[in-house]
Every structure is written in structure tokens, then in C-alpha cells.
Amino acid sequence: MLNKLSGYKGVILLCLTNLLLHYLVLYPLGLGQYIGPEHPYLFGIISLGIGLVLLTVTILYIRRVEHKPLASLRIKSGRKHLIFSLAVILVTVVLHLVYLKSLDEAGILRAYFNTHYFENAQLVPMLLVTGAGWFINAFYEELLRAYIVLKLKHWAPVLMFLTIGLLSIVMSIFEGLDMVYSALVFIVNTAFLYVYLKSGSIIPVTCAHFIYNFTLGHLFGNGAVAFLRVEGETSLWYGIAPFLLYIVILLVMTKLIYGDASVQHCIRKIEKSGQQSRASRIH
């Protein structure tokens, strides 16, 4: 059993480092009260700090301990990736905008545009710092997911999806998990995994991950940088509907842009790319 676990010591170590840092920030340091839309500057600074520390630790471990080139994790750009990234940003914003405005029309909550949005002299720096915080953390999480995929590349796809989905739940333990929220975390992270495998790059999935969190975390709501102000409470089921629709659209977009290749075939391509990266590094 210990021999089997030793092959995945990097996954275990990096996940534990993530949990430890978040625990220190939330509890001994007590900074959790500032990680919200009401404090854009503090949110951005704290998020950037956490993300950069975790990103640095992950990169150093992969490069210095496992001696793997970052190219093996498929940080690739290209025309398809650009098209997907722009499309997913547009779709995410428009989908949630239309849904929230429809709830406003139905009288379920109030959603209205902030007419004084561009009058705020601090708008641009607040957007930059909060956006950077969300992006760095999305990039780190997708880099870690790519590393885990590389470690689990010989596993059956179903087992890989199940394991990474459950790991995502564990990594969100400090967010106050319940059964429904855990299920949503599992679904969205397996969807992001599907995007990574089909695209073969962490760039498009990072954009999808970033804009989803940024939109619902800051651009829409009652925070300082929200251009669509949302007032009122709704039941959980009103949030599940757009979430499931978003997942369906994300998966359909991924298939339309990246083709019908099977997940197993995509995993083999990632494995082959990793082998080529190591070979080129040796030579």
C-alpha cells in the first residue's frame, strides 16, 4: 500500500500544501472576512498572495523534484484555444446576465445595471486586482489538475474523473461543504477536466474557470466592482438551473470546437506529448 502511495506523493504533498495554506489564511491569520466582493483590494491582494505561493511551490516541485518540463502539462496557445476562450467568456457573462434579468422580470429578485459604474475613479484598479486574483488561482488550479492527470494517465478515464472530482471536493473543505454544494463542486470540476483533456491545453480551461468565478464572485452581485447589482435572496434551486445549463453549454462548446475524439484518445495524446517533452529536454 505504501509503495503504491509513494508513486503519488507529489499529488498528496501539493494537495496538503494547498489545504494548509488556506487553513492558515482562514483561521490563524483570520483573513477569511476580507475574502469577499465587499473588499476588492484586500480580496485581490490575499488571493494573489495565496495563488502565487501555491503556483510557485507547484512549479518548483514539478521542475526540481520530479524533473518534468512544464511543457508536459500542455500550456499551449493556438487559434482554437483563442476561439474557445473568447466564446466561453462571452457565453458565461451573457448566460448569467440573461438569467438574473429574467428573475428580476419575474419579481423573484432585483437585478439592475449600475448606472454610475464608470464614474468610480477606482474602478479600473479594483477590476485589475480582483481579476488578477481570480485568474492566478484559476491558472494554479488548472496547472495542478494537469499535473494530477499526468500522474493518473494510466488509469481508466472513469476512475480518473471520479478521483479528480473527489479531490476537488476535499480541496474545497474550508468553504463549508454540504451534500448539494459538494455535488456542484464535483460536477464543475469534472467538466473543467473534460475541457482540459479535449483541448489538450490548460489555457482554455483556465479562461473558463476564471470567468465563471469572476462573473459570479465580483461582476454580478452587490460588491464594489459589480456592474450588475443583485439584491434579494433566492432558494438553492434557482442557482442550480443556470449552473446545469452552463455545464451543458460548456461541454457542447468543447465538443464542437475540439472535435469528437474520445477522452481515452485525448489522454494518450497528453501522455505522448509528455514523453516528447522529456525527450527534447534530454537532447
C-alpha positions in Angstrom: 0.0 0.0 0.0 2.8 2.4 0.9 4.6 1.6 -2.3 1.5 2.5 -4.3 1.0 5.7 -2.4 4.7 6.7 -2.9 4.1 7.0 -6.7 1.6 9.7 -6.0 3.5 11.5 -3.2 3.6 14.7 -5.4 -0.2 14.8 -5.7 -0.6 14.2 -1.9 2.1 16.8 -1.0 0.8 19.5 -3.3 -2.8 19.0 -2.2 -1.8 19.1 1.5 0.2 22.3 0.9 -2.9 23.8 -0.6 -5.1 22.9 2.3 -2.5 24.0 4.9 -2.1 27.4 3.3 -5.8 28.0 3.1 -6.2 26.9 6.7 -3.5 29.3 7.9 -5.1 32.2 6.0 -8.7 31.5 7.2 -8.0 30.6 10.8 -4.7 31.6 12.5 -4.4 34.7 10.3 -8.2 35.4 10.3 -8.2 36.8 6.8 -11.3 35.0 5.6 -13.5 38.0 6.5 -11.8 40.0 3.8 -12.1 37.4 1.0 -15.4 38.7 -0.4 -16.8 41.2 -3.0 -17.1 44.0 -0.4 -13.3 44.3 -0.1 -11.9 44.2 -3.7 -8.4 45.3 -2.9 -7.9 43.0 0.1 -9.5 40.2 -1.8 -7.2 40.7 -4.7 -4.1 41.0 -2.6 -4.9 37.9 -0.5 -5.9 35.9 -3.5 -2.9 36.9 -5.4 -0.6 36.0 -2.5 -2.2 32.6 -2.0 -2.2 31.8 -5.7 1.4 32.9 -6.3 2.7 30.9 -3.4 0.9 27.8 -4.4 1.8 28.3 -8.1 5.5 28.7 -7.2 5.5 25.7 -4.9 3.8 23.6 -7.6 6.2 24.7 -10.4 9.3 24.2 -8.2 8.1 20.7 -7.2 7.4 19.7 -10.8 10.6 21.1 -12.2 13.1 20.5 -9.3 11.8 17.4 -7.6 10.2 15.4 -10.4 12.3 17.0 -13.1 9.4 17.4 -15.5 9.3 20.2 -18.0 6.3 22.5 -17.7 5.6 21.7 -21.4 4.5 18.3 -20.3 1.5 19.9 -18.7 0.4 21.4 -22.1 0.5 25.2 -21.6 -0.3 25.7 -25.3 -1.9 28.6 -27.3 -3.5 28.4 -30.7 -6.4 29.6 -32.8 -8.8 27.0 -31.4 -7.9 27.9 -27.9 -8.4 31.6 -28.6 -11.8 31.0 -30.1 -12.9 28.8 -27.2 -11.6 31.3 -24.6 -13.4 34.2 -26.1 -16.6 32.2 -26.7 -16.6 30.9 -23.1 -16.1 34.4 -21.7 -19.0 35.8 -23.7 -21.3 32.9 -23.1 -20.7 32.8 -19.3 -21.4 36.5 -18.9 -24.4 36.6 -21.2 -26.0 33.4 -19.8 -25.9 34.7 -16.2 -26.9 38.2 -17.2 -30.0 36.9 -19.1 -30.9 34.6 -16.2 -30.6 37.2 -13.5 -32.6 39.7 -15.5 -35.3 37.1 -16.1 -35.5 36.6 -12.3 -35.8 40.4 -12.0 -38.6 40.5 -14.5 -40.4 37.7 -12.6 -40.1 39.7 -9.4 -38.0 37.0 -7.7 -35.1 39.3 -7.0 -33.9 42.7 -8.2 -31.1 42.9 -10.8 -30.2 46.2 -12.3 -27.2 47.8 -14.1 -25.0 50.1 -12.0 -25.6 53.4 -14.0 -22.7 55.1 -12.1 -20.3 52.2 -12.8 -17.8 54.1 -14.8 -17.9 57.2 -12.6 -15.9 55.4 -10.0 -12.2 56.6 -10.3 -11.0 53.4 -8.6 -12.9 51.0 -10.9 -10.0 50.1 -13.1 -7.5 49.2 -10.3 -10.3 47.3 -8.4 -11.1 45.3 -11.5 -7.4 44.6 -12.2 -6.6 43.4 -8.7 -9.7 41.2 -8.3 -9.4 39.9 -11.8 -5.7 39.1 -11.3 -6.6 37.3 -8.0 -9.2 35.1 -9.7 -7.0 34.4 -12.8 -3.9 33.4 -10.9 -5.9 31.0 -8.7 -7.7 29.5 -11.8 -4.3 29.1 -13.5 -2.8 27.4 -10.5 -5.7 25.0 -10.0 -5.7 24.0 -13.7 -1.9 23.5 -13.6 -2.3 21.3 -10.6 -5.1 19.4 -12.3 -2.9 18.9 -15.4 -0.2 17.5 -13.1 -2.6 15.1 -11.5 -3.8 14.0 -14.9 -0.2 13.2 -15.8 0.2 11.1 -12.7 -3.1 9.3 -13.3 -2.7 8.9 -17.1 -2.6 5.1 -16.9 -5.9 4.9 -15.1 -9.3 4.3 -16.7 -11.0 7.6 -17.7 -14.0 6.9 -15.4 -11.7 6.3 -12.4 -9.6 9.4 -13.3 -12.7 11.7 -13.4 -14.1 10.2 -10.2 -10.8 10.7 -8.3 -10.2 14.2 -9.5 -13.8 15.2 -8.8 -13.5 13.8 -5.2 -10.1 15.6 -4.8 -11.8 18.8 -5.8 -14.4 18.3 -3.0 -11.6 17.7 -0.5 -9.8 20.8 -1.6 -13.0 22.9 -1.0 -13.5 21.6 2.5 -13.0 25.1 4.1 -15.9 26.5 2.1 -18.5 24.9 4.3 -19.4 21.9 2.2 -22.8 20.2 2.3 -24.1 17.4 0.1 -25.6 19.7 -2.6 -22.6 22.0 -2.8 -20.2 19.1 -2.9 -22.1 17.7 -5.8 -21.9 21.0 -7.6 -18.1 21.2 -7.0 -17.7 17.7 -8.3 -19.7 18.4 -11.5 -18.0 21.7 -12.4 -14.5 20.3 -11.8 -15.1 17.2 -13.8 -16.4 19.5 -16.6 -13.2 21.5 -16.4 -11.3 18.3 -16.6 -13.2 17.3 -19.7 -12.3 20.7 -21.3 -8.6 20.2 -20.5 -8.5 16.7 -21.9 -10.3 17.6 -25.1 -8.4 20.8 -25.7 -5.0 19.4 -24.6 -4.1 22.8 -23.1 -4.7 24.5 -19.7 -5.2 27.9 -21.4 -8.8 27.5 -22.5 -9.9 25.8 -19.3 -8.2 28.4 -17.2 -10.2 31.1 -19.1 -13.4 29.1 -18.4 -12.6 28.7 -14.8 -11.5 32.3 -14.3 -14.5 34.0 -16.0 -17.0 31.8 -14.1 -15.6 32.7 -10.7 -15.0 36.4 -11.6 -18.5 36.8 -13.0 -20.4 35.3 -10.1 -17.8 36.4 -7.5 -17.5 40.1 -8.5 -19.0 41.3 -11.8 -22.6 40.3 -10.7 -23.8 40.8 -7.1 -23.5 43.6 -4.5 -19.8 44.1 -4.4 -17.8 47.2 -5.2 -17.0 46.2 -8.8 -20.4 44.7 -9.8 -21.8 46.2 -12.9 -25.0 44.2 -12.5 -26.3 44.8 -9.0 -28.3 41.9 -7.5 -30.5 42.4 -4.4 -32.6 39.7 -2.7 -32.4 36.1 -1.7 -33.4 33.1 -3.8 -33.6 29.4 -3.0 -30.8 27.0 -3.9 -32.8 25.6 -6.8 -32.8 29.0 -8.6 -29.0 28.8 -8.6 -28.8 25.2 -9.8 -30.8 25.9 -13.1 -28.2 28.2 -14.6 -25.4 26.1 -13.2 -26.6 23.0 -15.0 -27.3 25.0 -18.2 -23.8 26.4 -18.0 -22.2 22.9 -17.7 -24.2 21.6 -20.7 -23.2 24.6 -22.9 -19.6 24.3 -21.8 -19.5 20.6 -22.8 -21.2 21.2 -26.1 -18.9 24.1 -26.9 -15.9 21.9 -26.1 -17.1 19.1 -28.4 -18.0 21.5 -31.2 -14.6 23.3 -31.2 -12.3 20.4 -30.3 -14.0 17.5 -32.1 -15.3 14.0 -31.3 -12.1 12.3 -30.2 -12.7 10.1 -27.2 -11.4 11.0 -23.8 -9.1 8.0 -23.8 -7.6 9.1 -27.1 -7.1 12.6 -25.6 -5.3 11.1 -22.6 -3.0 9.2 -24.8 -2.1 12.4 -26.7 -1.3 14.1 -23.5 0.9 11.2 -22.4 2.7 11.2 -25.8 3.2 14.9 -25.6 4.8 14.5 -22.1 7.1 11.8 -23.4 8.2 14.1 -26.3 8.8 17.0 -24.0 11.1 14.8 -21.8 12.9 13.5 -24.9 13.5 17.0 -26.2 14.7 18.2 -22.8 17.3 15.3 -22.7 18.6 16.1 -26.1 
